[in-house]
Amino acid sequence: MSKRKDYYKVLGVDISASTRDIKKAYKDLARQYHPDKVHSSKEKAENEDKFREIAEAYEVLNDDEKRGAYDRGEDLDQQGGGGGWGHPGQHFQQQQGGFQYTFHFG
């Protein structure tokens, strides 16, 4: 079974969603799952994981080139999927087959 994430499902949008719809879904979910919104350690860790997943989905679906490759089923890791991607407030690094996120809040 594939370990590939369904980024459309992560953001709660349809495959035909516009860039505007994707951005709105991302902002709403990022606000909802922002780690600074909770106080307990367990909830904070859960929100951090969900927040990372939301950011990863947005990074792919908000970029026409990456979204096209994703929709075609191409392996984004093999294309240097982590290098150079960025969004204000976060830093991505390619790590042996996955992503490492470092968020800078504030």
MDAnalysis code that builds the backbone (N, CA, C; Angstrom):
import MDAnalysis as mda
import numpy as np

u = mda.Universe.empty(318, n_residues=106, atom_resindex=np.repeat(np.arange(106), 3), trajectory=True)
u.add_TopologyAttr("name", ["N", "CA", "C"] * 106)
u.add_TopologyAttr("resid", np.arange(1, 107))
u.add_TopologyAttr("resname", ["MET", "SER", "LYS", "ARG", "LYS", "ASP", "TYR", "TYR", "LYS", "VAL", "LEU", "GLY", "VAL", "ASP", "ILE", "SER", "ALA", "SER", "THR", "ARG", "ASP", "ILE", "LYS", "LYS", "ALA", "TYR", "LYS", "ASP", "LEU", "ALA", "ARG", "GLN", "TYR", "HIS", "PRO", "ASP", "LYS", "VAL", "HIS", "SER", "SER", "LYS", "GLU", "LYS", "ALA", "GLU", "ASN", "GLU", "ASP", "LYS", "PHE", "ARG", "GLU", "ILE", "ALA", "GLU", "ALA", "TYR", "GLU", "VAL", "LEU", "ASN", "ASP", "ASP", "GLU", "LYS", "ARG", "GLY", "ALA", "TYR", "ASP", "ARG", "GLY", "GLU", "ASP", "LEU", "ASP", "GLN", "GLN", "GLY", "GLY", "GLY", "GLY", "GLY", "TRP", "GLY", "HIS", "PRO", "GLY", "GLN", "HIS", "PHE", "GLN", "GLN", "GLN", "GLN", "GLY", "GLY", "PHE", "GLN", "TYR", "THR", "PHE", "HIS", "PHE", "GLY"])
u.atoms.positions = np.array([
    [0.845, -1.184, 0.000],
    [0.000, 0.000, 0.000],
    [0.887, 1.243, 0.000],
    [0.492, 2.228, -0.720],
    [1.267, 3.456, -0.845],
    [1.208, 4.285, 0.438],
    [2.347, 4.894, 0.761],
    [2.405, 5.769, 1.924],
    [2.132, 7.215, 1.523],
    [1.803, 7.439, 0.273],
    [1.560, 8.775, -0.264],
    [0.349, 9.405, 0.419],
    [0.516, 10.616, 0.873],
    [-0.566, 11.335, 1.537],
    [-1.499, 11.933, 0.498],
    [-2.772, 11.981, 0.844],
    [-3.762, 12.636, -0.003],
    [-3.854, 14.090, 0.443],
    [-3.090, 14.942, -0.235],
    [-3.023, 16.344, 0.152],
    [-4.365, 17.058, 0.004],
    [-5.172, 16.632, -0.944],
    [-6.500, 17.235, -1.095],
    [-7.365, 16.928, 0.130],
    [-7.263, 15.698, 0.603],
    [-8.018, 15.305, 1.792],
    [-7.497, 16.041, 3.029],
    [-6.171, 16.193, 3.122],
    [-5.577, 16.902, 4.262],
    [-6.165, 18.306, 4.381],
    [-6.296, 18.993, 3.233],
    [-6.827, 20.358, 3.242],
    [-8.346, 20.407, 3.133],
    [-8.972, 19.256, 2.876],
    [-10.427, 19.218, 2.777],
    [-10.958, 19.896, 1.530],
    [-10.211, 19.786, 0.432],
    [-10.638, 20.394, -0.829],
    [-10.741, 19.329, -1.907],
    [-11.478, 19.646, -2.959],
    [-11.643, 18.758, -4.099],
    [-10.447, 18.879, -5.028],
    [-10.210, 17.862, -5.829],
    [-9.085, 17.873, -6.762],
    [-9.197, 19.033, -7.757],
    [-10.399, 19.513, -8.000],
    [-10.593, 20.633, -8.926],
    [-10.565, 21.990, -8.219],
    [-10.181, 22.014, -6.961],
    [-10.166, 23.258, -6.184],
    [-9.234, 24.294, -6.810],
    [-9.657, 25.534, -6.747],
    [-8.837, 26.634, -7.261],
    [-7.735, 26.961, -6.258],
    [-6.754, 27.702, -6.731],
    [-5.678, 28.148, -5.849],
    [-6.245, 28.952, -4.685],
    [-7.250, 29.731, -4.970],
    [-7.903, 30.545, -3.931],
    [-8.548, 29.652, -2.862],
    [-9.247, 28.592, -3.310],
    [-9.881, 27.663, -2.367],
    [-8.837, 26.945, -1.511],
    [-7.728, 26.573, -2.135],
    [-6.644, 25.895, -1.421],
    [-6.049, 26.813, -0.360],
    [-5.829, 28.059, -0.731],
    [-5.263, 29.023, 0.213],
    [-6.208, 29.263, 1.383],
    [-7.489, 29.390, 1.110],
    [-8.467, 29.611, 2.173],
    [-8.511, 28.413, 3.120],
    [-8.536, 27.207, 2.552],
    [-8.564, 25.993, 3.376],
    [-7.312, 25.920, 4.246],
    [-6.160, 26.232, 3.649],
    [-4.900, 26.220, 4.392],
    [-4.950, 27.203, 5.564],
    [-5.365, 28.421, 5.292],
    [-5.402, 29.437, 6.358],
    [-6.346, 29.036, 7.480],
    [-7.524, 28.525, 7.122],
    [-8.492, 28.111, 8.144],
    [-7.933, 26.978, 9.006],
    [-7.344, 25.973, 8.363],
    [-6.798, 24.835, 9.107],
    [-5.560, 25.221, 9.907],
    [-4.716, 26.074, 9.336],
    [-3.516, 26.516, 10.052],
    [-3.904, 27.270, 11.318],
    [-4.932, 28.076, 11.229],
    [-5.418, 28.793, 12.413],
    [-5.971, 27.815, 13.441],
    [-6.740, 26.839, 12.964],
    [-7.373, 25.866, 13.854],
    [-6.352, 24.984, 14.564],
    [-5.311, 24.568, 13.862],
    [-4.351, 23.621, 14.415],
    [-3.027, 24.247, 14.825],
    [-2.965, 25.554, 14.905],
    [-1.715, 26.211, 15.278],
    [-1.313, 25.744, 16.681],
    [-0.077, 25.290, 16.846],
    [0.368, 24.746, 18.140],
    [0.263, 25.738, 19.303],
    [0.315, 27.003, 19.019],
    [0.227, 27.990, 20.092],
    [-1.200, 28.191, 20.603],
    [-2.165, 27.537, 19.982],
    [-3.572, 27.672, 20.390],
    [-3.922, 26.778, 21.574],
    [-3.057, 25.827, 21.909],
    [-3.345, 24.896, 22.998],
    [-2.258, 25.004, 24.071],
    [-2.597, 24.501, 25.252],
    [-1.670, 24.645, 26.373],
    [-1.093, 23.324, 26.874],
    [-1.807, 22.218, 26.686],
    [-1.274, 20.955, 27.181],
    [-0.220, 20.413, 26.217],
    [0.755, 19.722, 26.755],
    [1.853, 19.176, 25.945],
    [1.355, 18.179, 24.911],
    [0.417, 17.329, 25.297],
    [-0.107, 16.316, 24.383],
    [-0.835, 16.980, 23.214],
    [-1.708, 17.920, 23.513],
    [-2.447, 18.617, 22.448],
    [-1.510, 19.423, 21.563],
    [-0.501, 20.024, 22.174],
    [0.458, 20.816, 21.412],
    [1.205, 19.929, 20.410],
    [1.635, 18.745, 20.863],
    [2.341, 17.811, 19.977],
    [1.436, 17.346, 18.840],
    [0.177, 17.043, 19.159],
    [-0.779, 16.625, 18.125],
    [-1.007, 17.745, 17.116],
    [-1.161, 18.974, 17.605],
    [-1.373, 20.105, 16.714],
    [-0.141, 20.384, 15.860],
    [1.042, 20.201, 16.417],
    [2.271, 20.408, 15.639],
    [2.337, 19.434, 14.476],
    [1.984, 18.171, 14.728],
    [1.988, 17.167, 13.663],
    [0.971, 17.518, 12.578],
    [-0.218, 17.878, 12.994],
    [-1.273, 18.233, 12.032],
    [-0.885, 19.501, 11.268],
    [-0.307, 20.468, 11.963],
    [0.106, 21.727, 11.345],
    [1.169, 21.472, 10.278],
    [2.103, 20.595, 10.561],
    [3.142, 20.228, 9.577],
    [2.520, 19.582, 8.345],
    [1.576, 18.688, 8.587],
    [0.903, 18.000, 7.487],
    [0.137, 18.993, 6.610],
    [-0.527, 19.940, 7.235],
    [-1.274, 20.975, 6.507],
    [-0.315, 21.829, 5.686],
    [0.805, 22.224, 6.275],
    [1.796, 23.046, 5.570],
    [2.393, 22.284, 4.388],
    [2.658, 21.002, 4.569],
    [3.212, 20.180, 3.496],
    [2.227, 20.107, 2.329],
    [0.958, 19.874, 2.638],
    [-0.073, 19.799, 1.594],
    [-0.187, 21.131, 0.855],
    [-0.172, 22.213, 1.591],
    [-0.284, 23.537, 0.979],
    [0.905, 23.835, 0.073],
    [2.088, 23.465, 0.504],
    [3.293, 23.717, -0.300],
    [3.213, 23.038, -1.657],
    [2.616, 21.870, -1.708],
    [2.494, 21.147, -2.973],
    [1.329, 21.685, -3.795],
    [0.169, 21.804, -3.183],
    [-1.028, 22.155, -3.944],
    [-1.094, 23.624, -4.335],
    [-0.367, 24.477, -3.671],
    [-0.391, 25.900, -3.997],
    [0.583, 26.262, -5.119],
    [1.444, 25.343, -5.498],
    [2.421, 25.580, -6.560],
    [1.997, 24.773, -7.790],
    [1.742, 25.450, -8.912],
    [1.232, 24.769, -10.103],
    [2.127, 23.631, -10.566],
    [3.437, 23.842, -10.550],
    [4.368, 22.810, -11.015],
    [4.352, 21.588, -10.091],
    [4.430, 21.830, -8.782],
    [4.427, 20.727, -7.818],
    [3.070, 20.014, -7.805],
    [2.003, 20.796, -7.928],
    [0.665, 20.206, -7.944],
    [0.492, 19.305, -9.174],
    [0.969, 19.772, -10.321],
    [0.885, 18.966, -11.532],
    [1.640, 17.653, -11.387],
    [2.843, 17.735, -10.830],
    [3.641, 16.527, -10.613],
    [2.937, 15.596, -9.631],
    [2.379, 16.149, -8.582],
    [1.643, 15.352, -7.587],
    [0.442, 14.678, -8.241],
    [-0.323, 15.438, -9.029],
    [-1.511, 14.891, -9.687],
    [-1.163, 13.792, -10.694],
    [0.020, 13.882, -11.284],
    [0.467, 12.847, -12.225],
    [1.039, 11.625, -11.507],
    [1.129, 11.702, -10.184],
    [1.633, 10.571, -9.404],
    [3.139, 10.507, -9.321],
    [3.810, 11.589, -9.695],
    [5.270, 11.610, -9.640],
    [5.744, 11.683, -8.198],
    [6.909, 11.112, -7.945],
    [7.503, 11.117, -6.614],
    [8.182, 12.459, -6.384],
    [7.607, 13.279, -5.538],
    [8.145, 14.620, -5.299],
    [9.489, 14.587, -4.594],
    [9.750, 13.543, -3.796],
    [11.044, 13.416, -3.123],
    [12.161, 13.224, -4.135],
    [11.890, 12.486, -5.196],
    [12.903, 12.223, -6.210],
    [13.215, 13.452, -7.048],
    [12.353, 14.442, -6.986],
    [12.556, 15.669, -7.747],
    [13.168, 16.758, -6.885],
    [13.720, 16.383, -5.762],
    [14.248, 17.403, -4.854],
    [13.121, 18.115, -4.156],
    [12.071, 17.379, -3.823],
    [10.841, 17.932, -3.287],
    [10.987, 18.857, -2.112],
    [12.007, 18.732, -1.306],
    [12.092, 19.605, -0.145],
    [12.968, 20.804, -0.367],
    [13.934, 20.692, -1.235],
    [14.885, 21.773, -1.403],
    [14.292, 22.974, -2.083],
    [14.415, 24.107, -1.462],
    [13.978, 25.343, -2.067],
    [12.519, 25.678, -1.857],
    [11.730, 24.744, -1.361],
    [10.341, 25.078, -1.105],
    [10.333, 25.975, 0.105],
    [9.475, 26.897, 0.121],
    [9.432, 27.736, 1.300],
    [8.150, 28.508, 1.399],
    [7.875, 28.902, 2.576],
    [6.709, 29.696, 2.893],
    [7.153, 30.587, 4.034],
    [6.755, 31.821, 4.045],
    [7.213, 32.696, 5.134],
    [6.977, 32.058, 6.497],
    [8.027, 32.013, 7.291],
    [7.912, 31.487, 8.641],
    [8.269, 30.021, 8.782],
    [8.678, 29.386, 7.708],
    [9.071, 27.998, 7.842],
    [10.257, 27.695, 6.950],
    [10.987, 26.656, 7.315],
    [12.197, 26.274, 6.601],
    [12.116, 24.787, 6.328],
    [12.389, 24.373, 5.111],
    [12.314, 22.974, 4.741],
    [13.705, 22.454, 4.439],
    [13.956, 21.212, 4.811],
    [15.201, 20.552, 4.474],
    [14.880, 19.141, 4.007],
    [15.573, 18.695, 2.978],
    [15.402, 17.315, 2.521],
    [16.108, 16.397, 3.516],
    [15.426, 15.373, 3.976],
    [15.975, 14.415, 4.930],
    [15.683, 13.019, 4.437],
    [16.613, 12.241, 4.082],
    [16.499, 10.839, 3.687],
    [15.055, 10.397, 3.441],
    [14.510, 10.816, 2.319],
    [13.189, 10.358, 1.924],
    [12.035, 11.084, 2.579],
    [12.260, 12.176, 3.250],
    [11.154, 12.893, 3.862],
    [11.489, 14.349, 4.069],
    [10.658, 15.003, 4.811],
    [10.839, 16.417, 5.081],
    [11.126, 16.638, 6.553],
    [11.883, 17.654, 6.825],
    [12.057, 18.112, 8.191],
    [11.604, 19.559, 8.183],
    [10.705, 19.895, 9.060],
    [10.163, 21.246, 9.127],
    [10.683, 21.945, 10.356],
    [11.078, 23.162, 10.187],
    [11.423, 24.014, 11.313],
    [10.590, 25.269, 11.177],
    [9.665, 25.467, 12.088],
    [8.779, 26.611, 12.035],
    [9.308, 27.704, 12.957],
    [9.206, 28.909, 12.503],
    [9.614, 30.060, 13.295],
    [8.381, 30.909, 13.530],
    [7.829, 30.818, 14.742],
    [6.611, 31.547, 15.062],
    [6.972, 32.861, 15.729],
    [6.152, 33.842, 15.448],
    [6.306, 35.086, 16.187],
    [6.797, 36.195, 15.432],
])
